């Protein structure tokens, strides 16, 4: 790990399924992180590709996919994708970001 990597905060992402419109834009941007289930809603996936269906389930945002996850949050028509810092749980991308 480089000093630059250590300076970047660890991020996690979660989806509010109550607001999900099922458009699938997130899965198009970052299929490694997001997937639509048979109920038509998007969910995050674990690092071992398991669909996480518990309400409020989070998954780490790999640094290599940060731009794709950020773009997913920005483009989501349901404003349901939340990306936050793990350390203090402050949202950095999504509807509650400052």
MDTraj code that builds the backbone (N, CA, C; nanometers):
import mdtraj as md
import numpy as np

residues = "UNK UNK UNK UNK UNK UNK UNK UNK UNK UNK UNK UNK UNK UNK UNK UNK UNK UNK UNK UNK UNK UNK UNK UNK UNK UNK UNK UNK UNK UNK UNK UNK UNK UNK UNK UNK UNK UNK UNK UNK UNK UNK UNK UNK UNK UNK UNK UNK UNK UNK UNK UNK UNK UNK UNK UNK UNK UNK UNK UNK UNK UNK UNK UNK UNK UNK UNK UNK UNK UNK UNK UNK UNK UNK UNK UNK UNK UNK UNK UNK UNK UNK UNK UNK UNK UNK UNK UNK UNK UNK UNK UNK UNK UNK UNK UNK UNK UNK".split()
xyz = np.array([
    [0.0843, -0.1174, 0.0000],
    [0.0000, 0.0000, 0.0000],
    [0.0897, 0.1249, 0.0000],
    [0.0582, 0.2171, -0.0870],
    [0.1379, 0.3390, -0.0957],
    [0.0838, 0.4444, 0.0001],
    [0.1628, 0.5481, 0.0217],
    [0.1185, 0.6583, 0.1079],
    [-0.0072, 0.7232, 0.0506],
    [-0.0152, 0.7288, -0.0825],
    [-0.1328, 0.7876, -0.1460],
    [-0.2572, 0.7043, -0.1160],
    [-0.2455, 0.5713, -0.1180],
    [-0.3582, 0.4851, -0.0852],
    [-0.4017, 0.5040, 0.0594],
    [-0.3042, 0.5189, 0.1491],
    [-0.3369, 0.5368, 0.2905],
    [-0.4101, 0.6681, 0.3147],
    [-0.3853, 0.7688, 0.2304],
    [-0.4500, 0.8987, 0.2470],
    [-0.5961, 0.8949, 0.2036],
    [-0.6336, 0.7988, 0.1208],
    [-0.7722, 0.7889, 0.0736],
    [-0.8552, 0.7160, 0.1786],
    [-0.9706, 0.7707, 0.2121],
    [-1.0550, 0.7035, 0.3106],
    [-1.1208, 0.5796, 0.2510],
    [-1.1448, 0.4803, 0.3359],
    [-1.2185, 0.3627, 0.2913],
    [-1.3645, 0.4016, 0.2746],
    [-1.4240, 0.3576, 0.1642],
    [-1.5624, 0.3904, 0.1349],
    [-1.6457, 0.2625, 0.1252],
    [-1.7745, 0.2770, 0.1545],
    [-1.8689, 0.1678, 0.1381],
    [-1.9929, 0.2239, 0.0698],
    [-2.0688, 0.1354, 0.0072],
    [-2.1883, 0.1775, -0.0647],
    [-2.3058, 0.0911, -0.0221],
    [-2.4241, 0.1529, -0.0220],
    [-2.5471, 0.0789, 0.0043],
    [-2.6589, 0.1398, -0.0798],
    [-2.7649, 0.0627, -0.0987],
    [-2.8795, 0.1069, -0.1788],
    [-3.0044, 0.1044, -0.0921],
    [-3.0832, 0.2120, -0.1006],
    [-3.2134, 0.2178, -0.0344],
    [-3.3166, 0.1610, -0.1323],
    [-3.3515, 0.0339, -0.1152],
    [-3.4426, -0.0317, -0.2087],
    [-3.5810, 0.0332, -0.2099],
    [-3.6195, 0.1035, -0.1027],
    [-3.7495, 0.1716, -0.1003],
    [-3.7563, 0.2808, -0.2069],
    [-3.6412, 0.3329, -0.2483],
    [-3.6371, 0.4389, -0.3493],
    [-3.5920, 0.3894, -0.4863],
    [-3.5458, 0.2656, -0.4940],
    [-3.4921, 0.2117, -0.6192],
    [-3.6019, 0.2032, -0.7250],
    [-3.5712, 0.2544, -0.8447],
    [-3.6664, 0.2514, -0.9558],
    [-3.6431, 0.1326, -1.0488],
    [-3.5362, 0.0574, -1.0246],
    [-3.5090, -0.0613, -1.1046],
    [-3.4589, -0.0332, -1.2451],
    [-3.4075, 0.0876, -1.2677],
    [-3.3575, 0.1232, -1.4009],
    [-3.2316, 0.0456, -1.4383],
    [-3.1533, 0.0045, -1.3407],
    [-3.0345, -0.0754, -1.3680],
    [-2.9135, 0.0033, -1.4138],
    [-2.9202, 0.1348, -1.4038],
    [-2.8054, 0.2171, -1.4447],
    [-2.6826, 0.1817, -1.3619],
    [-2.7021, 0.1563, -1.2339],
    [-2.5895, 0.1233, -1.1463],
    [-2.5204, -0.0047, -1.1930],
    [-2.5999, -0.1050, -1.2297],
    [-2.5429, -0.2322, -1.2745],
    [-2.4717, -0.2169, -1.4087],
    [-2.5135, -0.1192, -1.4880],
    [-2.4440, -0.0926, -1.6145],
    [-2.3091, -0.0264, -1.5880],
    [-2.3049, 0.0683, -1.4943],
    [-2.1803, 0.1383, -1.4610],
    [-2.0821, 0.0482, -1.3869],
    [-2.1313, -0.0253, -1.2880],
    [-2.0422, -0.1037, -1.2010],
    [-2.1036, -0.2407, -1.1714],
    [-2.1030, -0.3313, -1.2700],
    [-2.1628, -0.4634, -1.2479],
    [-2.0895, -0.5466, -1.1425],
    [-1.9665, -0.5076, -1.1093],
    [-1.8926, -0.5785, -1.0043],
    [-1.9485, -0.5458, -0.8658],
    [-2.0230, -0.4338, -0.8560],
    [-2.0722, -0.3858, -0.7257],
    [-2.2241, -0.3962, -0.7143],
    [-2.2953, -0.3753, -0.8250],
    [-2.4419, -0.3696, -0.8232],
    [-2.5023, -0.4779, -0.9122],
    [-2.6212, -0.5252, -0.8731],
    [-2.6926, -0.6229, -0.9540],
    [-2.8425, -0.6089, -0.9298],
    [-2.9209, -0.6266, -1.0368],
    [-3.0659, -0.6302, -1.0216],
    [-3.1073, -0.7713, -0.9843],
    [-3.1985, -0.7832, -0.8890],
    [-3.2485, -0.9139, -0.8478],
    [-3.3809, -0.9425, -0.9194],
    [-3.4370, -1.0587, -0.8966],
    [-3.5610, -1.0971, -0.9633],
    [-3.6774, -1.0062, -0.9239],
    [-3.6657, -0.9347, -0.8102],
    [-3.7708, -0.8411, -0.7698],
    [-3.7629, -0.7092, -0.8477],
    [-3.6624, -0.6971, -0.9367],
    [-3.6488, -0.5770, -1.0189],
    [-3.5747, -0.4634, -0.9519],
    [-3.5248, -0.4864, -0.8309],
    [-3.4536, -0.3822, -0.7575],
    [-3.3041, -0.4097, -0.7563],
    [-3.2265, -0.3031, -0.7397],
    [-3.0811, -0.3160, -0.7359],
    [-3.0334, -0.3425, -0.5935],
    [-2.9264, -0.4209, -0.5856],
    [-2.8621, -0.4538, -0.4579],
    [-2.7112, -0.4455, -0.4776],
    [-2.6403, -0.4284, -0.3666],
    [-2.4944, -0.4342, -0.3725],
    [-2.4518, -0.5796, -0.3595],
    [-2.3291, -0.6056, -0.4050],
    [-2.2737, -0.7400, -0.3971],
    [-2.1494, -0.7381, -0.3083],
    [-2.1256, -0.8487, -0.2421],
    [-2.0056, -0.8618, -0.1600],
    [-1.8841, -0.8753, -0.2508],
    [-1.7667, -0.8700, -0.1921],
    [-1.6441, -0.8828, -0.2708],
    [-1.6312, -1.0206, -0.3351],
    [-1.7066, -1.1199, -0.2837],
    [-1.7053, -1.2523, -0.3468],
    [-1.8294, -1.2751, -0.4339],
    [-1.8904, -1.1652, -0.4812],
    [-1.9978, -1.1658, -0.5811],
    [-2.1324, -1.2161, -0.5279],
    [-2.1513, -1.2156, -0.3961],
    [-2.2783, -1.2584, -0.3363],
    [-2.3716, -1.1387, -0.3261],
    [-2.4960, -1.1549, -0.3695],
    [-2.5960, -1.0492, -0.3607],
    [-2.6329, -1.0276, -0.2140],
    [-2.6255, -0.9036, -0.1680],
    [-2.6549, -0.8708, -0.0282],
    [-2.7942, -0.8092, -0.0217],
    [-2.8906, -0.8875, 0.0249],
    [-3.0298, -0.8445, 0.0210],
    [-3.0844, -0.7918, 0.1534],
    [-3.0028, -0.7916, 0.2583],
    [-3.0495, -0.7361, 0.3851],
    [-3.0643, -0.5856, 0.3713],
    [-3.1671, -0.5305, 0.4327],
    [-3.1927, -0.3858, 0.4268],
    [-3.0703, -0.3109, 0.4809],
    [-3.0213, -0.2163, 0.4035],
    [-2.9075, -0.1359, 0.4457],
    [-2.7724, -0.2047, 0.4348],
    [-2.7680, -0.3202, 0.3686],
    [-2.6410, -0.3930, 0.3536],
    [-2.5404, -0.3062, 0.2781],
    [-2.4172, -0.3065, 0.3249],
    [-2.3114, -0.2275, 0.2614],
    [-2.2043, -0.3200, 0.2054],
    [-2.1293, -0.2662, 0.1120],
    [-2.0144, -0.3373, 0.0578],
    [-1.9034, -0.2358, 0.0351],
    [-1.7779, -0.2768, 0.0510],
    [-1.6674, -0.1842, 0.0268],
    [-1.6637, -0.1406, -0.1192],
    [-1.6183, -0.0170, -0.1412],
    [-1.6001, 0.0343, -0.2763],
    [-1.4528, 0.0166, -0.3129],
    [-1.4227, -0.0752, -0.4062],
    [-1.2833, -0.0905, -0.4481],
    [-1.2345, 0.0382, -0.5137],
    [-1.1144, 0.0781, -0.4820],
    [-1.0589, 0.2011, -0.5362],
    [-1.0632, 0.2025, -0.6887],
    [-1.0419, 0.0877, -0.7503],
    [-1.0419, 0.0797, -0.8962],
    [-1.1804, 0.1045, -0.9561],
    [-1.2856, 0.0930, -0.8750],
    [-1.4221, 0.1120, -0.9229],
    [-1.4869, 0.2393, -0.8687],
    [-1.4097, 0.3213, -0.7990],
    [-1.4666, 0.4394, -0.7347],
    [-1.5373, 0.5309, -0.8343],
    [-1.4771, 0.5580, -0.9481],
    [-1.5407, 0.6473, -1.0460],
    [-1.6717, 0.5888, -1.0966],
    [-1.6758, 0.4577, -1.1206],
    [-1.7984, 0.3943, -1.1690],
    [-1.9082, 0.3980, -1.0628],
    [-1.8712, 0.3744, -0.9373],
    [-1.9690, 0.3783, -0.8281],
    [-2.0183, 0.5214, -0.8072],
    [-1.9267, 0.6178, -0.8134],
    [-1.9654, 0.7587, -0.7997],
    [-2.0622, 0.7978, -0.9117],
    [-2.0309, 0.7597, -1.0347],
    [-2.1184, 0.7913, -1.1472],
    [-2.2544, 0.7239, -1.1319],
    [-2.2568, 0.6037, -1.0792],
    [-2.3837, 0.5345, -1.0530],
    [-2.4701, 0.6160, -0.9581],
    [-2.4090, 0.6648, -0.8509],
    [-2.4826, 0.7450, -0.7521],
    [-2.5334, 0.8744, -0.8148],
    [-2.4512, 0.9369, -0.8981],
    [-2.4908, 1.0638, -0.9607],
    [-2.6031, 1.0456, -1.0621],
    [-2.6002, 0.9362, -1.1373],
    [-2.6953, 0.9153, -1.2465],
    [-2.8220, 0.8406, -1.2059],
    [-2.8251, 0.7870, -1.0870],
    [-2.9398, 0.7065, -1.0424],
    [-3.0678, 0.7911, -1.0386],
    [-3.1707, 0.7521, -1.1154],
    [-3.2948, 0.8302, -1.1162],
    [-3.3713, 0.8222, -0.9831],
    [-3.3462, 0.7186, -0.9060],
    [-3.4148, 0.7049, -0.7776],
    [-3.3423, 0.7708, -0.6616],
    [-3.2224, 0.8254, -0.6869],
    [-3.1404, 0.8838, -0.5789],
    [-3.1329, 0.7901, -0.4585],
    [-3.1017, 0.6633, -0.4857],
    [-3.1049, 0.5643, -0.3776],
    [-2.9684, 0.5050, -0.3454],
    [-2.8626, 0.5497, -0.4152],
    [-2.7287, 0.4945, -0.3926],
    [-2.6517, 0.5874, -0.3002],
    [-2.6016, 0.5316, -0.1916],
    [-2.5316, 0.6089, -0.0889],
    [-2.3883, 0.5574, -0.0757],
    [-2.2919, 0.6472, -0.0937],
    [-2.1504, 0.6127, -0.0761],
    [-2.0998, 0.6935, 0.0421],
    [-2.0451, 0.6246, 0.1410],
    [-2.0006, 0.6954, 0.2617],
    [-1.8651, 0.6449, 0.3071],
    [-1.7984, 0.7308, 0.3861],
    [-1.6717, 0.6906, 0.4477],
    [-1.7020, 0.5905, 0.5581],
    [-1.6201, 0.4891, 0.5675],
    [-1.6392, 0.3873, 0.6705],
    [-1.6113, 0.4459, 0.8093],
    [-1.5067, 0.5279, 0.8202],
    [-1.4609, 0.5766, 0.9507],
    [-1.5675, 0.6558, 1.0264],
    [-1.6354, 0.7491, 0.9565],
    [-1.7315, 0.8347, 1.0272],
    [-1.8723, 0.8282, 0.9689],
    [-1.8922, 0.7411, 0.8690],
    [-2.0229, 0.7182, 0.8074],
    [-2.0814, 0.8447, 0.7425],
    [-1.9957, 0.9367, 0.7021],
    [-2.0403, 1.0572, 0.6325],
    [-2.0545, 1.0251, 0.4842],
    [-2.1697, 1.0599, 0.4279],
    [-2.1947, 1.0331, 0.2870],
    [-2.1149, 1.1300, 0.2001],
    [-2.0418, 1.0738, 0.1033],
    [-1.9596, 1.1555, 0.0140],
    [-2.0187, 1.1638, -0.1265],
    [-2.0979, 1.0654, -0.1664],
    [-2.1709, 1.0666, -0.2935],
    [-2.3085, 1.0125, -0.2680],
    [-2.4085, 1.0716, -0.3310],
    [-2.5463, 1.0267, -0.3129],
    [-2.6348, 1.1395, -0.2664],
    [-2.7610, 1.1093, -0.2404],
    [-2.8582, 1.2145, -0.2084],
    [-2.8309, 1.2886, -0.0777],
    [-2.7605, 1.2273, 0.0153],
    [-2.7339, 1.2933, 0.1442],
    [-2.5938, 1.3532, 0.1525],
    [-2.5192, 1.3535, 0.0404],
    [-2.3842, 1.4094, 0.0399],
    [-2.3920, 1.5618, 0.0480],
    [-2.2943, 1.6196, 0.1133],
    [-2.2894, 1.7669, 0.1259],
    [-2.2486, 1.8290, -0.0046],
])
top = md.Topology()
chain = top.add_chain()
for i, resn in enumerate(residues, 1):
    res = top.add_residue(resn, chain, resSeq=i)
    for name in ("N", "CA", "C"):
        top.add_atom(name, md.element.get_by_symbol(name[0]), res)
traj = md.Trajectory(xyz[None], top)
